[in-house]
């Protein structure tokens, strides 16, 4: 008998806790399975564990072997004195388990052993008295609550567990009773029940919190969208954003000011107070989904405190871009070289890796937002001016900017002032990443004159905490230091949030009262503060933590409400996410729905540099994140059945995508799935770009698509037949087609040394990564529910395509593959250009045959051999003829293997590709116009 100690009753989270224990025992301790045969939870339920015929990891020297040994069970809880109590259903189950096992094997009641009788531990808890437990077990046995005679004799009786006669339970017991060939664990394998094991419980709890955020990202229901819309203004490149998880149009902004704020003002009047209106701009280290998750948590809390918040959620892409830059900077560094020397390496590499350009583009987004007439923030400020004019003296204005949000607000508040918006009562910056000269140019003079905000408060870390922070777990100082040292055009450009920059500037010392004369309009709250309450408290110890740090947020609301240190507020709830200092750079990227790449798929350590020896494939594994020699294996699988128009609906595409993901997982791939409504054009493009652009030499990546194909009018004159071939995302009827030019543009970004393979199960996919589709063909003769994966391009679809391209502002193709001779990807197509890709019996025919060959094993297979095996699997009279589309020399290359270093470099010569592409485009235009 054992207790878990940690998790205690309070810590128990059901299945997640059991899985957490299993991971700790197998992955951290290195044991063959979870230590115990069963686990009994606080409600008395039994969780199955290791094979009952294998020895447990119970106590050193007392675990037995494959022939004989103890039956081990753990009870969830800390049963030391003064903690959890073993009572009720949990106690009843534990006692009955002991009685059943003893009676089944004809053991005396004293065969029960406490863990503490075999070690110095207190387990199963100092509150449990051995004699009392034995007496209780003996009473159960005496009362006949053990096994029936039939069960003891080996017949089918009641059994030790409820409903054992059910097939599912019998099968489970049979499975647990089979002896495996696994080696025994070490003889000294023993549960420690100490702080080390407690870490496993803490990890489970953190995993649960992360799961909640991940679920939030995936499940943005109409109800939640409706609740968010009156408080969110989504911007992309400074303009209202029609993409992303929540879009914003001019009419949405009108609704905020003409409907929602009018209602909020009426409620404020009823409470005899002003309407407190807060404009919040999140930081650049936050993805759109995390920005929305924080906004959702904040909104309810602000409203409970009598503040109406409006969140600028601006899609900066900063964390993704900075993370990729850092990864490239440290690639190839010696193991263990993550120290100050590595920081210098990153700082030196930032400029050639486009660091200042990435940061500059983000700053440009903030400037564009405040551009007169066109910028989203300018339009908001214009409507704010009208709203305040209509209700003079009834509105209080407040603003908070976190990190790069301070750059945004420097421009937004300046624009608001220029439009005549009333003075803001408070302006608060959290770890501001704005340049000192930008802040001075935009706001300092207005602050000194009391024209833009009456009070400015700056929350930031002192220099010691800044230097103890890290950026994406690669750069060993905060983001502000990375900006200061590497991301601005000139190294050492002063940044407002850095202590050394504040104290080095006379104007800032005066403004923030750091010169011994408390006369300025500003104030600094240094983190970590000595107090965790009041108006001037902050316990953020990482750059990205301020907006989810309870002391910081409570201080901010007290300043908005103009309350003293002990003023009553509705306190900020517990942290939503773990500290940004703990995050891998990939953790906060908006990956496609149902795709969160594991750390195994994105290793912290770079793989070995390629050598002249051809790299071998990883062993086939049953899991999505196998570590592979030469790099990572990542796949994007798209399947669309549920098109909005019933005439377009298919039946086998989602099943195809899942089937491909399953087959690829056995080859070590981490697979992303975009299914039905998830597979919008924006999501496919974003996901494909992320996979391609994040890849590095040695990686093997796969793009698989099952859905409709079509062709539409060529708008830029680059096609000799005047048609662009296209994939049909779920929203294609709106004109949002994914045409050959789009795909070619993405594929042209493929880094050197990356193997990209496409499997296209759609109509006329024969050359559609260069890209081409074709015309419809015949119908299978003997298939049930047979459907073509092709949509004829009607006049309405073509017109919608033209309008969509005009809105997109990108009719012309910017680069491309330029024909088969310059292709950098390998593509397997479902059929020839003059054929139809068919689906029947719930699957695409190409997908069925291709995955069947894949599942049989690919060791040593070339691309050409794989194609031949698929064609043979179709039989002697196929309805469609799969194709292989690639450069000629790649036909003999190994299937789904890392590219070899000796591959001819001329294939990757971007200048040659672009030149030949321009020549090909010119030839196409001449042919089209009869030249």
Residue pairs with C-beta under 8 A, 6 or more apart in sequence:
1 73
1 75
1 94
1 98
1 112
1 113
1 114
1 115
1 124
1 133
2 36
2 58
2 72
2 73
2 74
2 75
2 115
2 123
2 124
2 191
2 193
3 74
3 75
3 76
3 77
3 78
3 79
3 123
3 124
3 125
3 193
4 21
4 39
4 74
4 75
4 76
4 77
4 78
4 193
4 197
4 201
5 78
5 80
5 123
5 125
5 193
5 194
5 197
5 198
6 78
6 193
6 197
6 198
6 200
6 201
7 13
7 17
7 20
7 76
7 201
7 204
8 76
8 77
8 78
8 83
8 84
9 42
9 76
9 77
9 78
9 84
11 17
11 201
11 204
11 205
12 41
12 42
12 76
13 204
13 205
13 208
14 41
16 204
16 207
16 208
16 211
17 76
17 201
17 204
18 34
18 39
18 47
19 204
20 200
20 201
20 203
20 204
20 207
21 34
21 35
21 39
21 200
21 204
22 33
22 34
23 200
23 203
24 197
24 199
24 200
24 203
25 31
25 33
25 34
25 35
25 57
26 32
26 33
26 34
28 200
29 57
29 189
31 57
31 185
31 189
32 50
32 54
32 182
32 183
32 184
32 185
33 49
33 50
33 51
33 54
33 182
34 49
34 50
35 49
35 50
35 56
35 57
35 58
35 72
35 74
35 189
35 191
36 49
36 50
36 56
36 58
36 72
36 73
36 74
37 49
37 50
37 52
37 56
37 71
37 72
37 73
38 46
38 47
38 48
38 49
38 73
38 74
38 97
39 46
39 47
39 49
39 73
39 74
39 75
39 76
40 46
40 47
40 73
40 74
40 75
40 76
40 90
40 93
40 94
40 97
41 47
41 76
41 90
42 76
42 77
42 84
42 90
43 89
43 90
44 88
44 89
44 90
44 92
44 93
45 93
46 93
46 97
46 161
48 172
48 176
50 56
51 176
51 177
51 178
51 179
51 180
52 71
52 176
52 177
53 66
53 176
53 177
53 178
53 179
54 66
54 179
54 180
54 182
54 184
55 63
55 64
55 65
55 66
55 69
55 70
55 184
55 185
56 63
56 64
56 69
56 70
56 71
56 72
57 63
57 72
57 185
57 189
57 190
57 191
58 70
58 72
58 115
58 118
58 189
58 190
58 191
59 115
59 118
59 119
59 190
59 191
60 118
60 119
60 187
60 188
60 189
60 190
61 118
61 187
61 188
62 70
62 113
62 118
63 69
63 70
63 184
63 185
63 187
63 189
64 70
65 184
66 179
66 184
70 113
71 101
73 94
73 97
74 191
75 86
75 90
75 94
75 124
76 90
77 83
77 84
77 86
77 90
77 125
78 84
78 125
79 85
79 86
79 124
79 125
79 126
79 127
79 128
80 122
80 125
80 126
80 127
81 126
81 127
82 127
83 125
83 127
84 125
85 127
86 94
86 125
86 127
86 128
95 133
95 136
95 137
95 140
96 140
96 145
96 146
97 160
98 112
98 133
98 137
99 137
99 140
99 141
99 145
99 146
100 146
100 147
100 160
101 107
101 160
102 108
102 109
102 111
102 112
102 137
102 141
102 146
103 141
103 146
103 147
103 152
104 147
104 151
104 152
104 160
109 134
109 137
109 138
109 141
110 134
112 130
112 133
112 134
112 137
114 123
114 124
114 128
114 130
115 121
115 123
115 124
115 191
115 193
116 122
116 123
116 124
117 130
119 190
121 192
121 193
122 193
123 191
123 193
140 146
147 157
147 158
147 159
147 160
148 157
148 158
149 157
150 156
150 157
151 157
151 158
151 159
151 160
156 165
158 164
159 165
159 169
161 169
163 169
164 170
164 173
191 197
206 578
209 576
209 577
209 578
210 577
210 578
213 290
213 293
213 576
213 577
214 596
216 289
216 293
216 296
217 245
217 289
217 293
217 590
217 593
218 593
218 594
220 245
220 246
220 292
224 296
225 246
227 296
227 299
228 246
228 292
228 295
228 296
228 299
229 246
229 252
229 255
230 255
230 256
230 259
230 260
231 295
231 299
231 308
231 309
231 310
231 311
232 246
232 248
232 292
232 295
232 310
232 311
232 313
233 240
233 248
233 252
233 253
233 256
233 310
233 311
233 312
233 313
233 376
233 380
234 240
234 241
234 244
234 246
234 247
234 248
234 288
234 313
234 314
234 315
235 241
235 248
235 312
235 313
235 314
235 315
235 365
235 369
235 376
235 377
236 243
236 244
236 314
236 315
236 365
237 315
237 365
237 368
238 314
238 364
238 365
238 366
238 367
238 368
238 369
238 370
238 371
238 374
238 375
238 376
238 377
239 368
239 369
239 374
239 375
239 376
240 247
240 248
240 249
240 250
240 252
240 253
240 376
240 379
241 247
241 248
241 315
242 249
243 315
243 682
244 288
244 313
244 315
244 682
245 288
245 289
245 292
246 292
246 313
248 376
250 379
253 379
253 380
253 383
254 383
256 310
256 383
257 383
257 384
257 386
257 387
261 275
261 277
261 308
261 387
264 275
264 308
265 275
265 391
265 394
265 395
268 274
268 275
268 276
268 306
268 394
269 394
271 306
273 306
274 393
274 394
274 395
274 396
275 308
275 391
275 394
275 395
275 396
276 306
276 307
276 308
276 396
276 398
276 560
276 561
277 307
277 308
277 310
277 384
277 395
277 396
277 397
277 398
278 302
278 307
278 308
278 309
278 310
278 398
278 399
278 400
278 560
279 309
279 310
279 312
279 380
279 397
279 398
279 399
279 400
279 409
279 412
280 295
280 298
280 309
280 310
280 311
280 312
280 399
280 400
280 401
280 402
280 405
281 311
281 312
281 314
281 399
281 400
281 401
281 402
281 405
281 406
281 408
281 409
281 412
282 291
282 294
282 295
282 311
282 312
282 313
282 314
282 402
282 403
282 405
282 547
283 402
283 403
283 404
283 405
283 430
283 431
283 433
283 543
283 544
283 547
284 316
284 318
284 319
284 362
284 403
284 404
284 405
284 433
285 318
285 319
285 322
285 403
285 404
285 479
285 543
285 544
285 580
285 588
286 294
286 319
286 544
286 588
287 319
287 320
287 588
287 589
287 590
288 313
288 315
288 590
289 590
290 577
290 588
291 311
291 313
292 313
293 576
293 577
294 547
294 548
294 576
295 309
295 311
295 313
297 548
297 573
297 576
298 309
298 311
298 547
298 553
299 309
299 311
301 553
301 570
301 572
301 573
302 308
302 309
302 557
303 309
304 570
305 557
305 560
305 561
305 569
305 570
306 561
307 398
307 557
307 560
307 561
310 380
312 369
312 376
312 377
312 380
312 405
312 408
312 412
314 365
314 366
314 369
314 408
316 362
316 365
316 404
317 362
318 358
318 359
318 362
318 404
319 472
319 585
319 588
319 589
320 589
320 690
321 358
322 355
322 358
322 359
322 471
322 472
322 479
322 482
322 487
322 585
323 472
323 474
323 585
323 586
323 589
324 585
324 693
324 694
325 350
325 353
325 354
325 355
325 358
326 346
326 471
326 472
326 474
326 475
326 585
327 474
327 585
327 696
328 349
328 353
328 696
329 345
329 346
329 349
329 350
329 353
329 474
330 337
330 338
330 342
330 345
330 346
330 474
330 606
331 606
331 696
332 606
332 609
333 342
333 345
333 606
335 605
338 474
338 476
339 476
340 476
342 476
343 475
343 476
343 477
343 485
346 474
346 475
346 482
346 486
347 482
347 485
347 486
347 491
349 355
350 356
350 482
350 486
350 487
351 486
355 486
355 487
356 486
356 487
356 488
356 489
358 487
359 483
359 487
359 488
360 489
362 404
362 407
363 404
363 407
366 404
366 407
366 408
366 410
366 411
367 411
368 374
368 375
369 375
369 376
369 377
369 378
369 408
369 411
369 412
370 377
370 378
370 381
370 411
370 412
370 414
370 415
371 378
372 378
372 415
373 379
375 415
377 408
377 411
377 412
377 415
378 415
378 419
380 412
381 412
381 415
381 416
381 419
381 421
382 419
384 397
384 416
384 421
385 416
385 419
385 420
385 421
387 395
388 395
388 397
388 421
388 422
395 422
396 425
397 421
397 422
397 423
397 424
397 425
398 424
398 425
398 426
398 427
398 428
398 560
399 409
399 412
399 413
399 424
399 426
399 427
399 428
399 453
400 409
400 427
400 428
400 429
400 430
400 556
401 407
401 408
401 409
401 410
401 427
401 428
401 429
401 430
401 432
402 429
402 430
402 431
402 546
402 547
403 430
403 431
403 432
403 433
403 479
403 497
403 543
403 544
404 433
404 434
405 429
405 430
406 429
406 430
406 432
406 433
406 434
406 439
406 496
406 497
407 432
407 433
407 434
407 438
409 427
409 429
410 434
410 438
410 439
410 442
410 443
411 442
413 424
413 427
413 442
413 443
413 446
413 452
413 453
414 442
414 443
414 446
414 452
416 424
416 452
417 446
417 451
417 452
423 450
423 451
423 452
423 453
423 454
424 452
424 453
424 454
425 453
425 454
425 455
425 560
426 453
426 454
426 455
426 456
426 457
426 559
426 560
427 447
427 452
427 453
427 455
427 456
427 457
428 456
428 457
428 458
428 459
428 556
428 559
429 456
429 457
429 458
429 459
429 460
429 496
429 497
430 459
430 460
430 540
430 546
430 547
430 552
431 459
431 460
431 461
431 478
431 480
431 497
431 540
431 543
431 546
432 439
432 458
432 460
432 495
432 496
432 497
433 479
433 480
433 483
433 495
433 496
433 497
434 495
434 496
434 497
435 488
435 493
435 494
435 495
435 496
436 493
436 494
436 495
436 496
436 501
436 505
436 508
437 493
437 494
439 496
440 507
443 452
443 453
444 507
444 511
446 452
446 453
447 453
447 456
447 511
447 521
447 522
448 511
448 521
450 521
453 521
454 521
455 521
455 522
455 523
455 559
456 511
456 521
456 522
456 523
457 522
457 523
457 524
457 525
457 556
457 559
458 496
458 497
458 502
458 512
458 522
458 523
458 524
458 525
459 524
459 525
459 527
459 538
459 540
459 546
459 552
459 555
459 556
460 497
460 498
460 499
460 524
460 525
460 526
460 527
461 469
461 478
461 499
461 526
461 527
461 528
461 540
461 541
461 543
462 499
462 526
462 527
463 498
463 499
463 500
465 527
465 528
465 541
466 477
466 478
466 480
466 481
466 498
466 499
466 543
467 477
467 478
467 481
468 541
469 477
469 478
469 479
469 541
469 542
469 543
469 581
470 476
470 477
470 478
470 542
470 581
471 477
471 478
471 479
471 482
471 543
472 583
472 584
472 585
473 581
473 582
473 583
473 584
473 585
473 604
474 585
475 481
475 482
477 485
478 542
478 543
479 543
479 544
480 495
480 497
480 498
480 543
481 498
483 493
483 495
484 491
484 492
484 493
484 494
484 495
484 498
484 501
485 491
485 492
488 495
494 501
494 504
494 505
495 501
496 502
496 508
499 526
501 508
502 508
502 509
502 512
502 514
502 524
503 509
503 514
506 515
508 514
509 515
510 517
510 519
510 520
511 520
511 521
511 522
512 520
512 522
512 523
512 524
513 519
513 520
513 522
513 523
513 524
514 524
523 536
525 536
525 537
525 538
525 552
525 555
526 538
527 538
527 539
527 540
527 541
527 546
527 549
527 552
528 538
528 539
528 540
528 541
529 536
529 537
529 538
529 539
529 551
531 537
531 551
532 539
532 550
532 551
533 551
533 554
533 565
534 555
534 558
534 565
534 566
535 555
535 558
535 559
535 563
535 564
535 565
536 555
536 565
537 551
537 552
537 554
537 555
538 546
538 549
538 551
538 552
538 555
539 549
539 550
539 551
539 552
540 546
540 549
540 552
541 579
541 581
542 579
542 580
542 581
543 580
544 579
544 580
544 581
544 583
545 579
545 580
545 581
546 552
547 553
548 575
548 576
548 577
549 575
550 571
550 572
550 573
550 574
550 575
553 572
554 569
554 571
554 572
557 569
557 572
558 564
558 565
558 567
558 569
561 567
561 569
563 569
580 588
584 599
584 602
584 604
586 597
586 602
589 690
590 686
591 597
591 672
591 687
591 690
592 636
592 672
592 673
592 674
592 678
592 683
592 686
592 687
592 690
593 673
593 674
593 678
593 683
594 672
594 673
594 674
594 675
594 678
595 636
595 670
595 671
595 672
595 673
595 687
597 625
597 634
597 670
598 624
598 625
598 670
600 625
600 626
600 627
600 670
601 624
601 625
601 632
601 633
601 634
601 670
602 632
603 627
603 632
607 629
607 630
607 631
607 698
610 630
610 697
610 698
610 753
610 898
610 901
611 901
612 901
612 902
614 894
614 900
615 629
615 630
615 698
615 897
615 898
615 900
616 629
616 897
617 628
617 629
617 667
617 668
617 858
617 859
617 894
617 896
617 897
618 626
618 627
618 628
618 629
618 633
618 667
618 668
619 626
619 668
620 666
620 667
620 668
620 857
621 666
621 667
621 668
622 665
622 666
623 665
623 668
624 661
624 665
624 669
624 670
624 671
625 668
625 670
626 633
626 668
626 669
627 668
628 668
628 700
628 898
629 898
630 698
630 699
630 700
630 898
631 696
631 697
631 698
631 699
631 700
631 898
632 670
632 695
632 698
632 699
632 700
633 664
633 667
633 668
633 669
633 670
633 699
633 700
633 701
633 702
633 896
634 669
634 670
634 671
634 672
634 691
634 695
634 699
634 700
634 701
634 702
635 660
635 661
635 664
635 669
635 670
635 671
635 672
635 701
635 702
635 703
635 704
636 671
636 672
636 674
636 687
636 688
636 691
636 701
636 702
636 703
636 704
637 657
637 658
637 660
637 661
637 664
637 671
637 672
637 673
637 674
637 702
637 704
638 657
638 673
638 674
638 675
638 679
638 684
638 703
638 704
638 705
638 706
638 707
639 653
639 654
639 655
639 656
639 657
639 658
639 673
639 674
639 675
639 676
639 679
639 706
639 707
640 650
640 653
640 654
640 675
640 676
640 679
640 706
640 707
640 708
640 728
640 729
640 730
641 649
641 650
641 651
641 652
641 653
641 654
641 676
642 649
642 676
642 677
642 730
643 649
643 650
643 708
643 728
643 730
643 732
643 733
644 730
644 731
644 733
645 733
648 708
648 728
648 733
648 791
650 707
650 708
650 787
650 789
650 839
651 785
651 787
651 839
651 842
652 706
652 787
652 839
652 840
652 841
652 842
652 843
652 844
652 847
653 706
653 707
653 761
653 789
653 839
653 844
654 675
654 676
654 706
655 842
655 843
656 704
656 706
656 761
656 839
656 843
656 844
656 847
657 673
657 674
657 675
657 704
657 706
658 673
658 675
659 843
659 847
659 848
659 851
660 671
660 704
660 706
660 759
660 847
660 851
661 669
661 671
661 673
663 851
663 854
663 855
664 671
664 702
664 704
664 854
665 671
666 855
667 854
667 858
667 896
669 700
669 702
672 687
672 691
674 683
674 684
674 687
676 730
677 730
678 730
679 707
679 729
679 730
680 729
680 730
680 731
680 736
681 729
681 731
681 732
681 736
681 737
681 738
682 736
683 729
684 727
684 729
684 738
685 738
685 742
685 746
688 703
688 743
688 746
689 746
689 749
691 701
691 703
692 701
692 746
692 747
692 749
692 750
692 754
692 756
693 749
693 751
695 701
695 750
695 751
695 754
695 756
696 751
696 753
696 754
697 751
697 752
697 753
697 754
697 899
698 753
698 754
698 898
698 899
699 753
699 754
699 755
699 898
700 754
700 755
700 757
700 896
700 897
700 898
701 754
701 755
701 756
701 757
702 756
702 757
702 758
702 759
702 896
703 756
703 757
703 758
703 759
704 758
704 759
704 760
704 761
705 727
705 758
705 759
705 760
705 761
705 762
705 765
706 761
706 762
706 789
706 844
706 847
707 727
707 728
707 729
707 762
707 789
708 727
708 728
708 732
708 762
708 763
708 789
708 790
708 791
709 725
709 726
709 727
709 728
709 762
709 763
709 764
709 765
709 768
709 773
709 789
709 790
709 791
709 837
710 725
710 726
710 728
710 732
710 737
710 763
710 773
710 790
710 791
710 792
710 793
710 797
711 723
711 724
711 725
711 726
711 764
711 773
711 774
711 793
712 723
712 724
712 726
712 737
712 739
712 793
712 797
712 798
712 801
713 722
713 723
713 724
713 793
713 798
713 801
713 802
714 721
714 722
714 723
714 724
715 724
715 801
715 802
715 805
715 811
716 741
716 811
716 812
716 813
717 921
717 924
717 925
717 928
718 741
718 813
718 920
718 921
718 924
718 925
719 924
720 924
720 927
720 928
722 928
724 739
724 740
724 741
725 739
725 740
725 764
725 767
725 768
725 771
725 772
725 773
726 732
726 737
726 738
726 739
726 740
726 773
727 737
727 738
727 743
727 762
727 768
728 737
728 738
728 762
728 791
729 736
729 737
729 738
732 738
732 791
732 797
733 797
733 800
734 800
734 804
735 797
735 799
735 800
735 801
735 802
735 803
735 804
735 805
736 804
737 797
737 801
737 804
739 771
740 768
740 770
740 771
740 772
741 771
741 812
741 813
741 816
743 768
743 769
743 771
744 769
744 770
744 771
744 813
744 815
744 816
744 817
745 813
745 814
745 815
745 816
747 756
747 769
747 816
747 817
747 824
747 825
748 815
748 816
748 817
748 824
748 910
748 913
750 756
750 824
750 825
752 908
753 898
753 899
753 901
754 899
755 826
755 896
755 897
755 898
755 899
756 824
756 825
756 826
757 825
757 826
757 827
757 828
757 895
757 896
758 769
758 825
758 826
758 827
758 828
759 827
759 828
759 847
759 850
760 768
760 769
760 827
760 828
760 829
760 830
761 789
761 830
761 837
761 839
761 844
761 846
761 847
762 768
762 773
762 789
762 790
762 830
762 837
763 773
763 774
763 776
763 788
763 789
763 790
763 830
763 831
763 836
763 837
764 772
764 773
764 774
764 775
764 790
764 831
764 833
764 835
764 836
764 837
765 773
765 829
765 830
765 831
765 837
766 772
766 773
766 774
766 829
766 831
766 832
766 833
766 883
766 885
767 820
767 829
767 833
767 885
768 827
768 829
769 817
769 823
769 825
769 827
769 885
770 816
770 817
770 819
770 820
770 823
770 885
772 833
773 790
773 833
774 831
774 832
774 833
774 834
774 835
775 833
775 834
776 788
776 790
776 792
776 836
777 834
777 835
777 836
778 836
778 879
779 786
779 788
779 836
779 838
780 786
780 838
780 840
780 845
780 879
781 879
783 838
783 840
783 841
783 845
784 840
784 841
785 840
785 841
785 842
786 838
786 839
786 840
787 838
787 839
787 840
788 836
788 837
788 838
789 830
789 836
789 837
789 838
789 839
789 844
790 836
790 837
791 797
793 801
805 811
813 921
815 913
815 914
815 917
816 913
816 917
817 823
817 824
817 825
817 913
817 917
818 913
818 916
818 917
818 920
819 916
819 920
820 885
820 886
820 887
820 888
821 887
821 888
821 916
822 887
822 907
822 912
822 913
822 916
822 917
823 885
823 886
823 887
823 890
824 907
824 908
825 886
826 863
826 884
826 885
826 886
826 890
826 893
827 884
827 885
827 886
828 850
828 863
828 866
828 867
828 870
828 882
828 883
828 884
828 885
829 882
829 883
829 884
829 885
830 837
830 844
830 845
830 846
830 847
830 880
830 882
831 837
831 846
831 880
831 881
831 882
831 883
832 880
832 881
832 883
835 879
835 880
835 881
836 879
836 880
837 844
837 845
837 846
837 880
838 844
838 845
838 879
838 880
839 845
845 874
845 879
845 880
846 870
846 880
846 882
849 870
849 873
849 874
849 882
850 870
850 882
852 873
853 866
853 869
853 870
853 873
858 866
858 895
858 896
860 894
861 869
861 894
861 895
862 891
862 892
862 893
862 894
862 895
863 884
863 886
863 890
863 891
863 892
863 893
863 894
863 895
864 884
864 891
864 892
865 895
866 884
866 895
867 882
867 883
867 884
870 882
871 878
871 881
871 882
874 880
874 881
874 882
884 891
887 907
889 904
893 899
893 900
906 912
925 931
